[in-house]
Amino acid sequence: MLATSLTTLLWVTPALATALYEIPNLTPETWIVDEAEVISRINEGKITTDLEELAKQSGNQVRIVTVRRLDYGETPETFSKALFEKWFPTTEAQANQTLLMIDTVTNGTAIISGDKSKTVLTSDIATSIANETLLAPLRDGNKYNQAFLDASDRLVAVLSGQPDPGPPQIIDKVQAERTFKTAEETEEERGNATAWVVGLLIAATVIPMATYYIYQVNQPSNNG
């Protein structure tokens, strides 16, 4: 029974990884291959429409690929390079192509472009899209739909010749609070503490005296 369980685990674990041969062959309708199933149908439709329009207007084409995990020893870079060469076997075919992919287990990303695309999609911008634009929403709760919407918007802008909108502005939601007191606050607190101490000392002296006095007044006279 134990041997059967171990064998099952050994077979299941590799099956979770995505191998290159499992990625569908490229067709004119292939813009997004969401093997990890992290992009909603609505957003996949919007991104596809934007990428189709980009291809018509500029000739530059973008493909997006998501996988759940990669085979042991595979990296997003090696996987993307192999897929890029599978889909676009020649330098001419690669020229105006861009491939953006992510492994959702590690959120490892990679982006590869052909020579013509690189004239507008520089290495710095491409790296920023993969490591900043795509990853920022993922750090804020694994928002994959937002991540790919942002990344595709930036890719479309740059590859269509528009100014680069740049990476997203990261807003620090943690309010920075002072962990120290000003001299005025310290002096005020010291004054308040002193007043409390004096008040307690007075109360400690006066209350017993007043209690004793009241007690004596209420005692019957010895001469009665």
C-alpha positions in Angstrom: 0.0 0.0 0.0 2.8 2.4 0.9 4.7 1.6 -2.4 1.5 2.3 -4.3 1.1 5.7 -2.6 4.7 6.7 -3.2 4.4 5.7 -6.9 1.3 7.8 -7.2 3.0 10.8 -5.7 6.0 10.4 -8.0 3.7 10.4 -11.1 1.5 13.3 -9.9 4.3 15.8 -9.1 5.8 15.9 -12.6 2.3 16.0 -14.2 1.8 19.4 -12.5 4.6 20.9 -14.5 4.1 22.3 -18.0 6.5 21.0 -20.6 7.2 22.8 -23.9 5.4 20.1 -26.0 2.2 20.8 -24.0 2.0 24.4 -25.3 -0.3 24.5 -28.4 1.2 25.3 -31.8 1.0 28.9 -32.9 -2.1 29.9 -34.9 -3.2 33.4 -36.2 -5.7 33.4 -33.2 -3.1 32.6 -30.6 -2.4 35.7 -28.5 -2.8 34.3 -25.0 -2.0 30.8 -23.7 -3.3 30.7 -20.2 -2.2 27.3 -19.0 -2.3 28.5 -15.4 -5.9 29.7 -15.8 -5.3 33.0 -14.0 -6.8 35.4 -16.5 -10.6 35.8 -16.6 -12.4 35.4 -19.9 -13.4 39.0 -20.0 -9.9 40.3 -19.5 -8.5 37.7 -21.9 -10.9 39.0 -24.5 -9.9 42.7 -23.9 -6.2 41.9 -24.0 -6.6 39.8 -27.2 -8.5 42.7 -28.9 -5.7 45.1 -27.9 -3.0 42.9 -29.2 -4.8 42.2 -32.4 -5.2 45.9 -33.0 -1.5 46.5 -32.2 -0.5 43.9 -34.8 -2.8 45.5 -37.4 -1.5 49.1 -36.8 2.2 48.5 -36.2 3.0 45.0 -37.3 4.4 44.2 -33.8 2.9 41.2 -32.2 2.8 40.1 -28.6 2.0 36.7 -27.1 1.3 36.1 -23.4 1.9 32.7 -21.8 1.1 31.5 -18.3 2.1 28.2 -16.8 1.5 26.8 -13.3 5.0 25.5 -12.9 8.0 24.4 -14.9 9.9 21.2 -15.2 12.8 20.7 -12.7 15.8 22.6 -13.9 13.7 24.8 -16.3 13.6 28.6 -15.8 11.3 31.2 -17.2 14.1 32.4 -19.4 15.0 28.9 -20.8 11.4 28.0 -21.3 10.5 31.3 -23.0 13.6 31.1 -25.3 12.7 27.5 -26.4 9.0 28.4 -27.0 10.0 31.6 -28.9 12.2 29.5 -31.2 9.5 26.8 -31.5 6.9 29.4 -32.5 9.2 31.5 -34.6 12.0 29.3 -36.0 13.9 31.9 -38.1 15.3 35.4 -37.4 12.9 36.8 -39.9 9.9 35.2 -38.2 11.1 36.5 -34.8 11.8 40.0 -35.9 8.6 41.8 -34.8 7.5 39.3 -32.1 7.4 39.6 -28.3 6.7 36.8 -25.8 5.9 37.5 -22.2 5.5 34.5 -19.8 5.1 33.8 -16.1 5.4 30.7 -13.9 2.6 31.2 -11.3 4.2 28.9 -8.7 7.2 31.2 -8.3 5.9 34.2 -10.2 9.1 34.0 -12.2 8.8 36.1 -15.4 10.6 36.3 -18.8 10.2 38.5 -21.9 11.8 37.9 -25.3 11.6 40.1 -28.4 12.8 40.0 -32.0 15.2 42.5 -33.5 12.6 44.9 -35.0 10.6 45.0 -31.8 13.8 45.7 -29.8 14.2 49.0 -31.7 11.3 50.4 -29.6 11.0 47.9 -26.8 14.4 48.3 -25.4 16.0 45.9 -23.0 15.5 48.2 -20.0 11.8 48.7 -20.8 11.2 45.0 -21.4 12.9 44.2 -18.1 10.8 46.8 -16.3 7.6 45.4 -17.8 8.4 41.9 -16.7 9.8 42.7 -13.3 7.8 45.8 -12.3 4.6 46.3 -14.3 3.7 42.6 -14.2 4.8 41.9 -10.7 3.5 44.9 -8.8 -0.2 43.7 -8.7 1.0 40.2 -7.8 2.8 41.6 -4.7 -0.5 43.2 -3.7 -2.5 39.9 -3.4 -1.8 37.9 -6.6 -3.9 40.1 -8.8 -3.1 38.4 -12.1 -5.8 40.0 -14.1 -4.6 43.5 -13.2 -1.0 42.4 -13.8 -1.6 41.4 -17.4 -3.9 44.3 -18.1 -1.2 46.7 -17.0 1.6 44.8 -18.8 -0.4 44.6 -22.1 -1.3 48.3 -21.9 2.3 49.2 -21.5 3.5 46.8 -24.2 0.9 48.2 -26.6 1.8 51.8 -25.9 5.6 51.2 -26.4 5.3 48.9 -29.5 2.9 51.3 -31.2 5.4 54.1 -30.9 3.7 56.0 -28.0 5.7 57.3 -25.0 6.5 54.7 -22.4 4.0 55.2 -19.5 6.6 53.7 -17.2 6.2 51.3 -14.3 3.3 51.6 -11.9 3.7 54.0 -9.0 4.0 52.0 -5.8 2.0 53.5 -3.0 3.2 52.6 0.5 0.0 51.8 2.3 1.8 51.6 5.6 1.5 54.9 7.5 4.8 55.9 8.9 4.4 56.9 12.6 6.8 58.5 14.9 8.2 56.2 17.5 9.7 59.0 19.5 8.2 62.0 21.3 9.1 65.6 20.8 10.7 67.7 23.6 7.3 69.5 24.1 5.4 66.2 24.4 8.0 64.8 26.8 7.9 67.9 29.0 4.1 68.0 29.0 3.9 64.3 30.0 6.5 64.9 32.7 4.4 67.8 34.0 1.2 65.7 34.0 3.0 62.9 35.8 4.3 65.3 38.5 0.8 66.7 39.0 -0.6 63.2 39.5 2.1 62.3 42.0 1.5 65.5 44.0 -2.2 64.9 43.9 -1.9 61.3 45.1 0.5 62.4 48.0 -2.0 65.0 49.1 -4.9 62.6 48.9 -2.8 60.0 50.9 -2.3 62.6 53.6 -5.7 64.4 53.7 -8.1 61.4 53.3 -6.8 59.6 56.5 -6.9 62.8 58.5 -10.4 63.7 57.3 -11.6 60.1 58.0 -10.1 60.3 61.5 -11.6 63.7 62.2 -15.1 62.5 61.2 -14.7 59.4 63.3 -13.8 61.5 66.4 -16.7 63.8 65.9 -19.1 61.0 65.7 -17.9 59.3 68.9 -20.1 59.7 72.0 -18.7 62.1 74.6 -16.8 60.5 77.5 -18.6 62.7 79.9 -22.0 61.7 78.8 
